[in-house]
Amino acid sequence: MSEYKPDELRVAVLAGGISDEREISFSSGKNVMAALAEAGYTHVEMLDPADDDFLVKLSEGSYDVAFIALHGRGGEDGMIQSILEYLGIPYTGSGVIASACAADKDVAKAIYQRAGIPTARGIIIKRDDDVCIADIVDEVGSECFVKPAVNGSSYGVTYVKDESELLDALEIAFECDEKALVEERLVGTEITVGVLGDPPRALPIVEILPQEGSEFYDLDVKYIDPTLVHRIPAAISPKDYHRAEEYAVAAHEALGCKGFSRSDFIVGEHGTTILETNTIPGMTDTSLFPDEARHAGIPFSAVCDELIHIALEGAEE
């Protein structure tokens, strides 16, 4: 890679966007801006893809690299990545295909299975399908989770305690996407594993601690004081810990991710089962990925600097 100095690079931090996670994205973007300043980057601007003049600013800004801090639709699904590739601007994180595959839980599940990574039993329901509750219960059980096939940060996710709640849960999911994934509820310890770098390496594993009145790591607990909802390292057996690290890196590679990712798992009597992979993990003050990096001795400023290095290296290949 050609040598460069951070203070000579023009960096566009992309935050906001069109998804339900717009405000979370702004929080991530502000945290990235602060981290880049700490790392010595002096020519950094934040751009919002939802602005009418976004494409003009992006194409005429003479940016050396874009740091994507967008979450959800338009940010993690390959859309912004394809625009940046068309404009010839290097960018952080995964490419178009990997982003699109990881964003669609249905597609991602097929890729996990092909890579030998265990997945939960599930069924895809489309908005226009004739829904047969009995068929769903036969496949996943009456206690399950209903999720939009494409979305993040737990938007549109419903924990269903019995079959009488299924139709309402599907309607909530369909508000976010045309497809819904209905998955069995697995009992066990919820963990998340960050992956960073090239070659990819697993970061210290986070254990999500159960919160009173919350059946899963939802929006109500996801962005409060992180010490209240997780611990690092996860209190699981060494065997399970090592297996989760292997699966997280395997998922990253199978999807074709680049730079970083974060995969969520359930560990229990059933083994270690993957739930999903985020190609642009949250980067707010309370997000899990920056905390994992800190526990590995990597300040967030160094994480952001490494992601820019990887983006520029990829552009030179």
N, C-alpha and C positions, 0 to 999 in steps of 0.2 A: 504493500500500500504506500502511496506517496505520503511523505511527511506533510503535516499541516499543523497550524497553530489554532487553538480554539478561538482566539480573538481575531482571526482572519476569516472565519467562516460566517456566512449569513444563514441563520437557521429560522425556519418557519415552524412554530409550534401550532399544530392544528387541534383546536378544541371547540367544544360546543356541538355543532352539528344538528341533525334533524331527528335523532332518535329520542326515545323516552329517557335516555340517560344523559341528556344534554347538560344538566346542572352538575352531575357527577363528573362529566368530561371537563367542564370548566375548572372544577377543583383539581382534577389531575393535571390539567394544563398549567395552572398557576404553580403547582408543586414542581412540575418539570422546569418551568421558567426560573424558579428560585434555585433549583439544583444546577441548571446550566450556568447561571451566574456564578455560583460557588465554584464550578469547574473551570471558570475563566472565559466563558463565551460572552462576548460583549455585544454582538449584533444578532439579537434574538427578538422576534416579533410573534405575537399570537394572532392567528387568523381563524375566523369562524366560517366553516363551509356553508352555514345557513345565510350568510350575508349575501346580498344581491351582487356585490362587486368582488366576491371571493375569487372567482376564476381570473379576473383581471389582475387583482393584487398578486395572486399566486404566480401567474405567468409572466408578469412584468417586474417581479420583485428581485430577480437575479439571485435566488436562493441556492445555496450549495447543497442543502439537505433539508428535508421536512421531518420533524419529529411528530409522529401521529399519537395524539392523546385522546382520540375519539373512541367512544364505546357504543356498541350496538349497531343498529341499522345505519348504513352509510359510512361507517367507520371501520367495523371489524368484518364486513362481509365482502370485501374486495372492491367496493365501489370507489373509495377515495384512492386506493392503491392503483387502480386502472387509470385514473385521471393523472396521478403523479407519473406513472410510467409513460403515458402519452406525452406529457410535458418534459420528460427526460430529467425529472428531479429525483435524486436518490431519497429513500425514506426508511425510517426505522420500522422494525417488525417484519411480519410475514408478508409474502407476496400475494398476488391476486387469487390464485387457485387455493393456496393453503388457507387464506382468510375465508374464502367462500365455503370451503369444505368444513372448517371448524365451526363456522357460524350456524350451519344447518345441523341440528342435533341428529337428524335422521341420517344424513350423509356421513357425519363424523362417526356415528355408531357403527356403520358398515366398515369404515376404515379401521376402527379399533378392532373389530372382530377379525378382520383379515390379518391384522398384525398380532393376533393372539392375546389381546388385552380383554379381560372379562368385562362384560357389560350387563346391565340390569335387563330383565324381561320388559319388553315394551311394545306398544302398538301406535302407529301413526294414524291420526284421524284428520281428514280434510274438512274444511268448512261445509262443503256441499255433500258430504257423505251422509248416507242413511245410518244413523248411529244405533247400534244394537248394544245396549248396556250389558246383556248377558254375555256377548262375545268378548267385551272388554274385561269383564270380571273373570271369565274363563282364562284369559291370557295373562292378566297381571294381578288378579285378586281384587277384592272390594276396597282395600286400603291401598292408596296409591298417590302418586303425584301427577298433576296435569300441568304441562309446560308449553309455552309457545315454541315451535320448532326453531324459530330464529328470534332471539332476544337475549338480554343479559341482566345482571344485577337483580335477579329474582323477579323482574317485572312480569306480571301475568301468571306467576306460578301459584298453584293452589294445592294444599295438602288435603286429600279427600279421605275422610274417615270411613265412609260407607257409600254404597252405590247410589244412594238417593242424592248425593251431592255432585255426581259426575257431570250432569248436563250443565249445571250452573258453572262448574269449573271450566268446562270446555268453552262456554261463552266468554268467560274472562280471557282465556288463552287466545281465542279468535279475535279479540279486540287488538291483539298485538301482531298476529300472523295468520296466514291462511291455513297453516298446518299446526296441529297440536300433537305433542308426544305424551302419551299416557304410560307411565312407568311404575313398576312394582315399588312398594316402599321397602327398602332394605334396612334392617336394624343393625346398628353398629356405630362405630366412631367415624365422624366426618372429618376428613383431612384434606388439605390442599398442598400441592407441591409445585413450587416455582422452578422454572428451568431458564437458565441464562447462559448466553455466550455461544461461541463457535470455535471448537465443538461444544455442544450443549452439555451443561452440568446441572445436576439437581441442587437446589438450595435447601436449607433446613426446613423440615416439614412442619406445617402448622396443623394443630388440632383445633377444630371448631368446638367450643364448649356449649353444651345445651343451655338455652336461656329459658327461664320460667315464662310460660305463656306463649312460647314460640316453638313451632314444630320443626323449623329448619332455619338456616342462616338467611333470613329474609331482610328486606330493606330496613325494617324497624331496628335491627341490631347491626346491620352491616357497616354503617357509617357513624357509629358512636365510638366512645373510647375503646380502642382495640384491646386493651388489657382486660376488659370485661368479657370479651367474647372468644378469645383464643389464647393458646399458649404454644411456645416454641422451645424445645422440640416437642413433637407430638409424643404422648405417653402410650406408645404402642410397642409391641415386641420388636426386637432387632430384626427378626425374619420379615415381619410385616413392613417395617420401616424400609429395609433394603428392597423389598419387592415393589413398594410404592415408588421409590426413586427410579427403579428400572422401568416401571410402567409409564411414569411421567416423561422420561426421556424418549421411550419408545413411541408414545403418543405424539410428542413433539416432532419426531423424525418421520413417523408414518404419515402425518398430515402435511409434512413439508414445511413446518414452521421455521422461522428465522429470527435470531436475536433473543427473543424471550417468549415465554408462554406460562400459563398456570393451569394445571389440571386438578380437578376435584374428584375425590374418591370416597367410598364408604368401606371401612374395614370391619369385618365381623366374622361370624361363624361361616358365612358363605365364601370368605376369602377377601381379596381386595378387588373392588369393582369400580371402574371409572364411570363418572357421571358426565363430565364435559371438559373441554379445553378452551380457555380464553386466550386468544392470540394477542390481545392488548389488555393485560391485567390492569386493574385499578391502580392509580398512582397518586391517590390523595394522601393526606396526612395519616388517615386511619386505615389505608388499604393494606392488604396482606403482603403483596409482593415486595414493597419497599422494606417492610419489617423483616421478611425472610432474608433479604439481602443484608440488612444490618446485623442480623444474628450470624451471618457468614463472614462478618467483618468488612462488608462492602458498603460504604456510604452511598446514599441515593445519587449523589452527584457523580460518583464513579460508575454507577449503573447507567445513567443517562449518557455519560461520555463513551462507555463501551458500546452502547447501542448505536451511537452515531458513527463510531469507528467501523462497526460491522456493516452499517448501511453504505458507507463510502467504499469499503473494501468490495462489497458486492457490486457496486456500480463500476468498479474498475476491472472486474473479471470478464 
